[in-house]
């Protein structure tokens, strides 16, 4: 009797399990209905439908709507621990295209709309009027985020990126901002600030200087949507998606290393060539308080560079256009240097025209007229141009990159390079 009862129980249990396996759970059914496999989109296909149509028939397009409560996947399990920098890639945009090598997630900042594009393709981005932007078929007056999945890269304006893109609507245009982790950002800075073919010790010095400059800038961010420009206003940056082995080695070998003075980060300025010696930061910007690491340094390793000595002809029109901005008009008659630093860098020049004389700082003039350096050795006004000769390239503050190259070639380590150009600074390893 007991044996028959056990046999009956086993049969009932088997039947119940079979029935359960045949019927999907409500949670599984919901997922199947809302998340579908996306198909590849090409430039020749019909444009994506409007969001309202997309929501009704997600499987009919290359975009797939994600469930309302589904989290946007991180590219890394350590995403929250990484230091993120926000880089302005472009402003005043009306339309553009962004290519993606694989799966991307597209969503609004408040996560009320979320879509997935599974295959590689190109996303059309445009200003949609009334303060809205449109990415693919998603339109919003909020920033729209394009997040690449792991291993997916974004290509814009010929450069390759691995971070999230934020498409932020402005009044009549939009801006493009990339959110990238700090070390990946440095992969995209170094080869455009210093040649990736240079010695590894020079690249390591550049990595520490660039990392310090970045983190110091993050301490005083003034813009709502971005921290850094992608050009000389901050540091040259063309995306961390393309990585040179030498650059990656330099960045990885110095990870978390920064320069400090009195236990604080400082702006680790650097430039192309100092022309035989760097100068105090006040020679470049009189409003900045000087500190020992930016007080000037000797340099005996930059004379190999083509920019160590130079000659230029500057058109009168360029100089006069600048002088109009400081209140002086007339025809150019003479230019003379009225003040120099100890290394011979001009800090003030007297510009004489037929309407008067004006003394101006050299650095703003240098930037306006395209002068290579203020370390001027000769200046002569001719009939239609000004003949100028000098040494160096750039503002002459902080690390001389050509000098760093020369020191590395001479067998110096990156610590020695940094010690020379930032005297009194300490290499500090940040806590993880």
PyMOL commands that set and color helices and strands:
alter all, ss='L'
color gray80, all
select helices_A, chain A and resi 2-22+26-34+51-56+58-60+79-81+182-193+200-218+245-253+281-283+292-294+316-325+362-369+401-409+414-421
alter helices_A, ss='H'
color red, helices_A
select strands_A, chain A and resi 63-65+84-93+95-100+104-108+114-117+121-129+132-135+138-140+144-148+154-156+159-161+164-169+174-181+228-229+257-261+264-265+270-271+309-315+332-340+346-353+356-361+376-381+385-391+399-400+426-429
alter strands_A, ss='S'
color yellow, strands_A
deselect
rebuild
show_as cartoon
